[in-house]
């Protein structure tokens, strides 16, 4: 049997790809879910190469795809979101946060206590996730990548 070798995509950084990272991403059309599956696989493969604890999620533009797709892996939670939409943000608190696309920097940001995101899974089922604490922070961080926001210092709560 022939072995298939996949290329792990590098994380795109603001230093080399700022214009791309600051563009809002495109939704995936219903007929393009094959492409969504490929993007999700590439995100998961790239995420798996990151040092443990260095990230909770990864968005498609961070590896060069202009689509509204992200993954999130945190404490047993696994979300593979296509065309996610921010439904609600409640409460707020200050957090220290970093971003793989802005290496070696951290920011103090105002983040909501609770975030709800609606998305489509690969079976084209509409799902939603409600995150609290770090999960809420990560959901909003990945959503911001899809909106072309690298670090929202004003806060969306």
N, C-alpha and C positions, 0 to 999 in steps of 0.2 A: 504494500500500500504506500502511495506517495505521501510524504509528510508535507503538510502545509505550514509555511512559515509566515507569520503575521508580523508586520512592522508596527512597532509601538510608536504612536505619534507623540512628538514632544509637546510640552506645555508652551503655548504661545505667551510671550511676555509683552508688557507695555513698551519695553525698550525697542523691540523690533516690529511689533504689530499693533501699535496703539490705534491707528485709524480703523482697522478691522474690529478690534475688541470694543470700540466705542460705537459700533453700529448695532441697531436693533436687529434681532434675528427674525428669520422668516418662518412662518408656520409650515408644518409638513401637511401636504394634501392627503386626503384619504387614499388616493391611488399610489402614494409614495411610501407606504409603510415598510417596504423592503429596504429603502434607503434609511429609514428610521432605525430599523434593526441593525444595519451596518454601523451607523453612528453610535448606537448604544453599545454595541460590541467593542468598538474602538475606544469609547470612553472607559468601559470596564477594564479592558486590557491595559490602558494607560494608567488608570487608577491603581491597578494591581502592582504596578512597578514603583509606586510612590512609597517613601519610607512610612512605616507604621505610625499613625497618629499625626501625620503631616497634613491631612486633608479629610474632610467629611464628604465632600461632593466635588463634582466636576461638570462643567457646562460645555456644550458643543463648541462654542466659539473659542474656548481655551485650547482646543486641538485643531482649529482651522475650519470648522464647519459653521455655516451661517444659519443654522436651524434652531428652533425653539425646543431644545432637548437637553435634559440634564440627568445625572445620576446622583444618588445620595446613599451612602452606606454609613450607618452610625448605630452602635450598640445593638446589632442584630436587625436593625431596620434596613430594608433595601427598597429604594424607589427608583424606577426607571420611567421618567416622565417625558411624554411627547406633548407638545403644544400646551404647556402648563399656563394656568392663569391664576393670578393672585386674587383670592376671594375676600379675605379679611386679614387685618392686622389689629391686635389689641394690646394695650398697655405699652410700657417702654422701660428700658433700663440701658445703662451704658456697659459696653463690652470692649475688650481688646480683640482685634480681629486682624488676620493676615489674609493674603490672597496669593495663590500660586502664580498668578500673572503679574504680580508686583513683588518679586522676591525680596527677602531680607528686610521687609518693612512691616510694621504693625500700626494699626490705627485705633483710636478710641471712637467708637460709633454708638449712636443711639439705635437700639434694635427693639422691636416689639417683643412682648412676652409670649404672645400666641400668634401664629400665622396659619392660615388655611389656604391650601393650594388645590385647585382642580386640574386634572391632567387626563391624558388618554394613555392607556398601556398598549403594549404591542398587539394585544388581541382586539384593539380598537374599542375597549370598554372605558367608559368615563369613570374615573375614580377621584377620590379626594383624600388629602392627608391634612391632619391638624397637628402642628408641631408646637411644642412648648420648649422654652429655654434654648439649649444648643441646637435642637432640631429646628426650632423656629428661626433661629439665627442663620443656620445653614440653608434652609429653604429660601429665605429672602435673599441671601447672598447669591445663590445660583439663579434665582429669578432676575436679579439685577444684571447678572452677566447677559442674560437673554435680551435685556432692554438696553444694552450698551453702556451700562453703568459699572465702572470698575470699583469705585469706593464711594458710597453715598454718605458723605460727611454731614449732610443735613438731616438724614434719618427719615424713614417712612413709617411712622407709627400712627 
